[in-house]
Amino acid sequence: MKARTSEAERSAKDIAREIFLYTLAAIDVPAALARHLDRSGATILCAGRRFDLNDYRRVAAFAFGKASHSMAEALTSIIAPDFPPTGILVAPAQPAREIPGWRTFVAGHPVPDENSFAAGRAILDALAGCDEKTLVIFLISGGGSALVECPLDSHLTLADFQQLHSLLVSCGASIEEINIVRKHLSATKGGRLAGAAPRSVKLTFAISDVPEGQESALASGPTLPDPSTVAEAERILQNYALTKRLSPPLAAIIAEHHLRETPKENDPSFANAHFELVLRPHDLRHSAHHFCEAAGYVCVCDDSTDDWPVEKAARHLLDELSTAQKMNPGRRAAVVAIGELSSPVTGNGVGGRNSAFVLSCVEKIAGENITVLSAGTDGIDGNCPAAGAVADGQTLSRARTMGLDPGEHFRRSDAYTFFSRLGDPIVTGPTGNNLRDLRILLAG
């Protein structure tokens, strides 16, 4: 993070970048896990309950998701060397360093691949060997659905699952509907990992990238009771006319009503299962709000735009910013929003939903004393090397001077190229975290 400059030297774009970077620092994964997995001697805390590590022969740990490596390192530092865990770590990219005692898989995201299947099988095999003298610890973060996969029906192949994924994400189904279908076909989702070690005490520590109250959707809820049903899964496939487009093995399972129900809350698998959120969307929102106020802005939080198209979200949040200005005359105003937006790919350009959101604001804020930043807390935005982008009221005139047309770049899904030419992408590299996307709008 760059050193502070004087208030006069800092532009609003500098301030927006600084707020984002300070917010990332405030949601540090190792520090958060240390707070929630409190250790005193041989005793650790989870979900308000204490567990004595001396009661177990070994600790078996399983970390998967975009924050898996930082969570695994944090766990190891907290309980080793006295109680060193042996574990399986599944990440979307090769970690910078190996962790002693952990077997690493680099698997597919957002589409499962051969390593996703290998990781799923390895985790299930390891859980089958866990008994009442094994303490099982799951470290889960967003992205885990694709990274860890294994079909319930052994006749289903990777190609079947990849085709199903392609159909689901392109048919207009919501992420909740997609997860409902996948949970009823997978041995690693919808509470089934908890059921794979029924005699063990199981502790789950999670970083949530889903709306609060919907934790069973995080990585498709591998260790939580699943509220969805087979009937819902079948109805979703019918509503989106997918039943006739599935591969023959999948179509046969649906036609013959062979989907298997997921474990519910009264399942004995959950009697010794405990779940705790280490970081949640509230932590992201609270930190960004705090740093906006510390920078001198009266700040409004608005999370109503989750899953909205980027254009609709841009209009709404800019209206919120205008309202905040009118209600606080003479003061600088800010709007903070978290969550994921909808930005369908309409061209072969480079970029993602965060840079697309900022690009959709460029013409709307032209000539105004307004700055807009949107970035992913995982440091990744679609298919580009940036986390997002930042723009202000001068961006349009600068772009036109360089022959850049924001509308054309938006139509080509090429927002990163646009902002890269202007020097305005937000580049952090992979952060080892994965809460939600963050949007910061500043006025004044």
C-alpha positions as CSV (number, residue, x, y, z in Angstrom):
1,M,0.0,0.0,0.0
2,K,1.4,3.4,-0.9
3,A,2.3,5.9,1.7
4,R,-0.3,8.6,2.6
5,T,-0.1,11.9,0.8
6,S,-1.5,15.2,1.9
7,E,-5.3,15.7,1.4
8,A,-4.6,18.3,-1.3
9,E,-2.5,15.9,-3.3
10,R,-4.9,13.0,-3.2
11,S,-7.6,12.7,-5.9
12,A,-10.9,11.1,-5.2
13,K,-9.7,8.1,-7.2
14,D,-6.7,7.8,-4.9
15,I,-9.0,7.9,-1.9
16,A,-11.3,5.3,-3.4
17,R,-8.3,3.0,-4.0
18,E,-7.0,3.6,-0.5
19,I,-10.4,2.7,1.0
20,F,-10.5,-0.5,-1.0
21,L,-7.0,-1.5,0.0
22,Y,-7.6,-0.6,3.7
23,T,-10.8,-2.7,3.6
24,L,-8.8,-5.7,2.2
25,A,-6.3,-5.4,5.0
26,A,-9.1,-5.3,7.6
27,I,-10.6,-8.6,6.4
28,D,-7.3,-10.4,6.8
29,V,-7.9,-14.2,6.8
30,P,-5.3,-15.4,9.3
31,A,-6.3,-12.8,11.8
32,A,-10.0,-13.6,11.4
33,L,-9.4,-17.4,11.8
34,A,-7.3,-16.8,14.9
35,R,-10.2,-14.8,16.4
36,H,-12.7,-17.5,15.8
37,L,-10.6,-20.6,16.3
38,D,-9.3,-19.4,19.7
39,R,-6.7,-21.7,21.2
40,S,-5.6,-21.9,24.8
41,G,-3.2,-24.8,25.4
42,A,-5.0,-27.9,24.0
43,T,-8.4,-26.3,24.0
44,I,-9.9,-24.6,20.9
45,L,-13.2,-22.8,20.5
46,C,-15.8,-23.2,17.7
47,A,-19.4,-21.9,17.6
48,G,-19.2,-21.2,21.3
49,R,-18.1,-24.7,22.2
50,R,-14.7,-25.8,23.5
51,F,-12.9,-28.9,22.2
52,D,-9.8,-30.5,23.8
53,L,-7.4,-31.6,21.2
54,N,-6.0,-34.1,23.6
55,D,-9.2,-36.1,23.2
56,Y,-8.3,-37.0,19.6
57,R,-5.6,-39.1,18.0
58,R,-5.3,-36.8,15.0
59,V,-6.7,-33.7,13.3
60,A,-7.8,-34.2,9.7
61,A,-8.3,-30.9,7.8
62,F,-9.9,-30.2,4.4
63,A,-9.5,-26.7,2.9
64,F,-11.2,-25.8,-0.4
65,G,-12.2,-22.5,-2.1
66,K,-10.5,-19.4,-3.2
67,A,-9.2,-18.7,0.3
68,S,-8.1,-22.3,1.0
69,H,-4.4,-21.7,1.1
70,S,-4.5,-18.7,3.5
71,M,-7.0,-20.6,5.7
72,A,-4.8,-23.8,5.8
73,E,-1.7,-21.8,6.6
74,A,-3.6,-20.0,9.4
75,L,-5.0,-23.3,10.9
76,T,-1.5,-24.9,10.8
77,S,0.1,-21.9,12.6
78,I,-2.6,-21.9,15.3
79,I,-2.5,-25.6,16.3
80,A,0.9,-26.8,15.1
81,P,3.5,-28.0,16.1
82,D,1.7,-29.5,19.1
83,F,-1.3,-30.8,17.1
84,P,-0.1,-30.8,13.5
85,P,-3.0,-31.3,11.1
86,T,-2.8,-33.6,8.1
87,G,-4.9,-32.2,5.3
88,I,-6.1,-31.9,1.7
89,L,-6.0,-28.4,0.2
90,V,-7.9,-27.6,-3.1
91,A,-7.2,-24.3,-4.8
92,P,-7.9,-22.7,-8.2
93,A,-4.2,-21.9,-8.7
94,Q,-0.9,-23.3,-7.6
95,P,-0.1,-21.9,-4.1
96,A,3.1,-19.9,-3.7
97,R,4.4,-22.4,-1.2
98,E,3.5,-25.9,0.1
99,I,2.3,-26.4,3.7
100,P,3.8,-29.4,5.5
101,G,1.3,-32.1,6.1
102,W,-1.1,-30.9,3.4
103,R,-1.7,-32.6,0.0
104,T,-2.5,-30.0,-2.6
105,F,-4.8,-30.2,-5.7
106,V,-5.1,-27.4,-8.2
107,A,-8.6,-27.8,-9.6
108,G,-11.0,-26.3,-12.1
109,H,-13.0,-23.1,-11.5
110,P,-15.6,-22.0,-12.5
111,V,-16.0,-25.4,-14.3
112,P,-14.9,-28.6,-12.6
113,D,-12.1,-30.5,-14.2
114,E,-10.3,-33.8,-13.7
115,N,-8.5,-32.5,-10.6
116,S,-11.9,-31.4,-9.1
117,F,-13.0,-35.1,-9.4
118,A,-9.7,-36.3,-8.0
119,A,-9.9,-33.9,-5.1
120,G,-13.5,-34.9,-4.4
121,R,-12.6,-38.6,-4.4
122,A,-9.5,-38.0,-2.2
123,I,-11.5,-36.1,0.4
124,L,-14.3,-38.7,0.5
125,D,-11.7,-41.5,0.9
126,A,-10.0,-39.6,3.7
127,L,-13.3,-38.9,5.5
128,A,-14.2,-42.6,5.3
129,G,-11.1,-43.3,7.5
130,C,-12.1,-40.8,10.2
131,D,-13.6,-42.1,13.4
132,E,-14.6,-40.8,16.8
133,K,-11.0,-40.2,17.7
134,T,-10.5,-38.0,14.7
135,L,-11.2,-34.3,14.8
136,V,-12.3,-33.2,11.4
137,I,-11.8,-29.5,10.4
138,F,-13.3,-28.1,7.2
139,L,-12.0,-24.7,5.9
140,I,-14.4,-23.6,3.3
141,S,-14.6,-20.5,1.0
142,G,-16.3,-19.4,-2.2
143,G,-15.5,-21.3,-5.3
144,G,-15.6,-24.7,-3.6
145,S,-18.5,-26.0,-5.7
146,A,-16.4,-26.4,-8.8
147,L,-13.1,-27.2,-7.1
148,V,-14.4,-30.3,-5.2
149,E,-16.7,-32.6,-7.1
150,C,-17.7,-36.3,-7.2
151,P,-20.9,-37.8,-8.7
152,L,-23.3,-39.7,-6.5
153,D,-23.9,-42.0,-9.4
154,S,-20.6,-43.7,-10.5
155,H,-21.9,-43.9,-14.1
156,L,-21.7,-40.1,-14.5
157,T,-18.6,-38.7,-16.0
158,L,-16.7,-35.5,-15.8
159,A,-18.1,-34.7,-19.3
160,D,-21.6,-35.2,-18.0
161,F,-21.0,-32.7,-15.1
162,Q,-19.3,-30.2,-17.3
163,Q,-22.2,-30.3,-19.8
164,L,-24.7,-29.9,-16.9
165,H,-22.7,-26.9,-15.6
166,S,-22.7,-25.3,-19.0
167,L,-26.4,-25.7,-19.4
168,L,-27.2,-24.4,-15.9
169,V,-25.1,-21.2,-16.2
170,S,-26.5,-20.4,-19.6
171,C,-30.2,-21.1,-19.2
172,G,-31.0,-18.1,-17.0
173,A,-31.2,-20.0,-13.7
174,S,-30.2,-18.2,-10.5
175,I,-27.1,-19.4,-8.5
176,E,-29.5,-20.8,-5.9
177,E,-31.3,-22.9,-8.5
178,I,-28.0,-24.1,-10.0
179,N,-26.8,-25.2,-6.6
180,I,-30.1,-27.0,-5.9
181,V,-29.6,-29.2,-9.0
182,R,-25.9,-29.8,-8.3
183,K,-26.5,-30.8,-4.7
184,H,-28.8,-33.6,-5.7
185,L,-26.2,-35.1,-8.1
186,S,-23.1,-34.7,-6.0
187,A,-21.4,-36.7,-3.3
188,T,-19.6,-33.6,-2.0
189,K,-22.4,-31.1,-1.7
190,G,-25.6,-30.5,0.3
191,G,-24.3,-31.8,3.6
192,R,-22.8,-35.0,2.3
193,L,-19.3,-34.3,3.4
194,A,-20.5,-34.2,7.0
195,G,-22.2,-37.5,6.4
196,A,-19.0,-39.0,5.0
197,A,-17.5,-39.1,8.6
198,P,-20.6,-39.8,10.7
199,R,-18.7,-40.7,13.9
200,S,-16.3,-37.8,14.0
201,V,-16.7,-34.4,15.5
202,K,-16.7,-32.0,12.6
203,L,-15.8,-28.3,12.8
204,T,-16.4,-26.0,9.8
205,F,-14.8,-22.5,9.6
206,A,-16.1,-20.6,6.6
207,I,-15.5,-17.4,4.7
208,S,-18.8,-16.5,3.1
209,D,-19.3,-15.0,-0.4
210,V,-23.1,-15.5,-0.3
211,P,-25.9,-13.3,1.1
212,E,-26.2,-13.5,4.9
213,G,-28.6,-16.2,6.0
214,Q,-27.9,-18.3,2.9
215,E,-24.8,-20.2,4.1
216,S,-26.1,-23.5,2.8
217,A,-25.3,-22.0,-0.6
218,L,-21.6,-21.4,0.2
219,A,-19.6,-24.0,-1.8
220,S,-23.0,-25.7,-2.2
221,G,-23.2,-26.4,1.6
222,P,-21.0,-29.5,1.9
223,T,-21.2,-29.6,5.7
224,L,-24.6,-28.1,6.4
225,P,-28.1,-29.5,6.4
226,D,-29.7,-28.8,3.0
227,P,-33.1,-27.2,2.9
228,S,-33.7,-27.9,-0.8
229,T,-35.5,-31.0,-2.2
230,V,-35.4,-33.5,-5.1
231,A,-38.8,-32.1,-6.2
232,E,-37.3,-28.6,-6.5
233,A,-34.3,-29.9,-8.5
234,E,-36.6,-31.7,-10.9
235,R,-38.8,-28.6,-11.2
236,I,-35.9,-26.4,-12.0
237,L,-34.7,-28.7,-14.8
238,Q,-38.2,-28.7,-16.2
239,N,-38.8,-25.0,-15.9
240,Y,-35.6,-24.2,-17.9
241,A,-36.3,-27.0,-20.5
242,L,-33.1,-28.8,-19.7
243,T,-34.3,-32.4,-19.3
244,K,-34.1,-33.1,-23.0
245,R,-30.7,-31.4,-23.4
246,L,-28.9,-33.4,-20.7
247,S,-26.5,-36.2,-21.6
248,P,-28.1,-39.6,-21.8
249,P,-26.9,-40.8,-18.4
250,L,-28.1,-37.6,-16.7
251,A,-31.4,-37.7,-18.6
252,A,-32.0,-41.2,-17.5
253,I,-31.5,-40.3,-13.8
254,I,-34.1,-37.5,-14.1
255,A,-36.6,-39.4,-16.2
256,E,-36.5,-42.4,-13.8
257,H,-36.7,-40.1,-10.7
258,H,-33.4,-41.4,-9.3
259,L,-32.2,-38.1,-7.8
260,R,-31.2,-38.7,-4.2
261,E,-32.4,-36.5,-1.4
262,T,-29.9,-34.5,0.6
263,P,-29.5,-34.9,4.4
264,K,-31.7,-32.6,6.4
265,E,-31.4,-31.0,9.8
266,N,-32.4,-34.1,11.8
267,D,-29.9,-36.3,10.1
268,P,-27.5,-37.9,12.7
269,S,-24.5,-36.8,10.6
270,F,-25.0,-33.3,12.0
271,A,-25.2,-34.3,15.7
272,N,-21.5,-33.6,16.1
273,A,-21.1,-31.0,13.4
274,H,-20.4,-27.3,14.2
275,F,-20.3,-24.4,11.8
276,E,-18.8,-20.9,12.3
277,L,-18.4,-18.0,9.9
278,V,-14.9,-16.6,10.1
279,L,-15.6,-13.7,7.7
280,R,-19.0,-12.7,6.4
281,P,-20.4,-9.9,4.1
282,H,-21.1,-7.8,7.2
283,D,-17.4,-7.6,7.9
284,L,-16.7,-6.3,4.4
285,R,-19.5,-3.8,4.5
286,H,-18.6,-2.6,8.0
287,S,-14.9,-2.1,7.2
288,A,-15.6,-0.2,4.0
289,H,-18.1,2.0,5.8
290,H,-15.6,2.8,8.5
291,F,-12.8,3.8,6.1
292,C,-15.2,6.0,4.1
293,E,-16.1,7.8,7.2
294,A,-12.5,8.0,8.3
295,A,-11.8,9.7,4.9
296,G,-14.4,12.4,5.7
297,Y,-17.4,11.1,3.9
298,V,-20.9,10.6,5.2
299,C,-21.6,7.0,4.1
300,V,-24.7,5.1,3.1
301,C,-24.7,1.3,2.7
302,D,-27.0,-0.2,0.1
303,D,-27.0,-4.0,-0.6
304,S,-30.2,-4.1,-2.6
305,T,-28.5,-4.5,-5.9
306,D,-27.3,-8.1,-5.4
307,D,-27.7,-10.0,-8.7
308,W,-28.9,-6.9,-10.6
309,P,-27.7,-6.2,-14.1
310,V,-24.8,-3.8,-14.0
311,E,-26.6,-1.0,-15.8
312,K,-29.6,-1.1,-13.5
313,A,-27.3,-1.3,-10.4
314,A,-25.3,1.7,-11.7
315,R,-28.4,3.9,-12.1
316,H,-29.7,2.9,-8.7
317,L,-26.5,3.5,-6.8
318,L,-25.8,6.8,-8.5
319,D,-29.3,7.9,-7.5
320,E,-28.5,6.8,-3.9
321,L,-25.4,8.9,-4.0
322,S,-27.3,11.9,-5.3
323,T,-29.8,11.5,-2.5
324,A,-27.1,11.3,0.1
325,Q,-25.6,14.5,-1.2
326,K,-29.0,16.3,-1.0
327,M,-29.6,15.1,2.5
328,N,-26.1,16.2,3.7
329,P,-25.5,19.6,2.1
330,G,-21.9,20.9,2.3
331,R,-20.6,17.4,3.1
332,R,-18.9,14.8,1.0
333,A,-21.0,11.7,0.5
334,A,-20.3,8.0,-0.2
335,V,-22.3,4.9,-1.0
336,V,-20.9,1.4,-0.2
337,A,-22.5,-1.7,-1.9
338,I,-21.5,-5.3,-1.7
339,G,-22.6,-8.3,-3.7
340,E,-22.3,-9.8,-7.2
341,L,-23.9,-8.2,-10.3
342,S,-25.1,-9.8,-13.5
343,S,-22.9,-9.0,-16.5
344,P,-23.5,-11.4,-19.4
345,V,-20.6,-11.8,-21.8
346,T,-21.5,-10.2,-25.1
347,G,-18.1,-10.1,-26.8
348,N,-14.7,-11.6,-26.8
349,G,-13.0,-8.8,-24.8
350,V,-11.2,-8.9,-21.5
351,G,-12.8,-8.0,-18.2
352,G,-15.4,-8.9,-15.6
353,R,-18.5,-7.7,-13.8
354,N,-16.6,-5.2,-11.6
355,S,-14.9,-3.3,-14.4
356,A,-18.1,-3.6,-16.5
357,F,-20.0,-1.9,-13.7
358,V,-17.5,1.0,-13.6
359,L,-17.5,1.2,-17.4
360,S,-21.3,1.5,-17.3
361,C,-20.9,4.6,-15.0
362,V,-18.4,6.5,-17.2
363,E,-20.9,8.4,-19.3
364,K,-23.3,8.8,-16.4
365,I,-20.8,10.7,-14.2
366,A,-19.1,12.6,-17.0
367,G,-18.2,16.2,-15.8
368,E,-19.5,15.4,-12.3
369,N,-17.4,15.4,-9.1
370,I,-18.1,11.7,-8.7
371,T,-15.8,8.7,-8.4
372,V,-16.8,5.1,-8.8
373,L,-14.8,2.0,-7.9
374,S,-15.8,-1.7,-8.1
375,A,-13.5,-4.6,-7.3
376,G,-13.5,-8.2,-6.2
377,T,-12.1,-9.0,-2.8
378,D,-10.5,-12.1,-4.3
379,G,-8.4,-9.9,-6.6
380,I,-9.9,-11.4,-9.7
381,D,-12.5,-9.9,-12.1
382,G,-13.6,-12.3,-14.8
383,N,-10.9,-13.2,-17.3
384,C,-8.6,-10.2,-16.6
385,P,-5.6,-9.7,-14.3
386,A,-7.3,-7.0,-12.3
387,A,-9.7,-7.0,-9.4
388,G,-11.8,-4.2,-11.0
389,A,-11.5,-0.5,-12.0
390,V,-12.0,3.1,-10.9
391,A,-13.4,6.1,-12.8
392,D,-14.3,9.7,-12.2
393,G,-16.0,12.6,-13.9
394,Q,-12.9,13.2,-16.1
395,T,-12.7,9.6,-17.4
396,L,-14.9,10.1,-20.4
397,S,-13.0,13.1,-21.7
398,R,-9.7,11.4,-21.2
399,A,-11.0,8.3,-23.1
400,R,-12.3,10.3,-26.0
401,T,-8.9,12.1,-26.3
402,M,-7.4,8.6,-26.7
403,G,-10.0,7.4,-29.1
404,L,-11.7,5.1,-26.7
405,D,-15.5,4.5,-26.8
406,P,-16.9,3.3,-23.5
407,G,-20.1,2.0,-25.2
408,E,-18.2,-0.1,-27.7
409,H,-15.9,-1.5,-25.1
410,F,-19.0,-2.4,-23.0
411,R,-20.6,-4.2,-25.9
412,R,-17.5,-6.2,-26.5
413,S,-17.2,-7.1,-22.8
414,D,-13.8,-5.4,-22.9
415,A,-13.8,-3.2,-19.9
416,Y,-10.3,-4.1,-18.7
417,T,-8.8,-3.0,-22.0
418,F,-10.5,0.3,-21.7
419,F,-9.3,1.0,-18.1
420,S,-5.9,-0.4,-18.8
421,R,-5.3,2.2,-21.5
422,L,-6.3,4.9,-19.0
423,G,-4.2,3.5,-16.2
424,D,-7.2,2.9,-14.0
425,P,-7.5,-0.8,-13.3
426,I,-7.4,-2.0,-9.7
427,V,-4.6,-4.6,-9.6
428,T,-4.0,-6.5,-6.4
429,G,-3.1,-10.0,-7.6
430,P,-4.9,-12.9,-5.9
431,T,-5.7,-11.9,-2.3
432,G,-6.2,-15.3,-0.7
433,N,-9.6,-14.1,0.3
434,N,-13.1,-14.3,-1.1
435,L,-15.9,-12.3,0.4
436,R,-18.1,-10.4,-2.0
437,D,-17.5,-7.7,-4.6
438,L,-17.2,-4.2,-3.2
439,R,-18.4,-1.0,-4.9
440,I,-17.5,2.5,-3.5
441,L,-19.1,5.6,-4.9
442,L,-17.8,9.0,-3.8
443,A,-19.2,12.5,-4.3
444,G,-17.7,15.9,-3.4
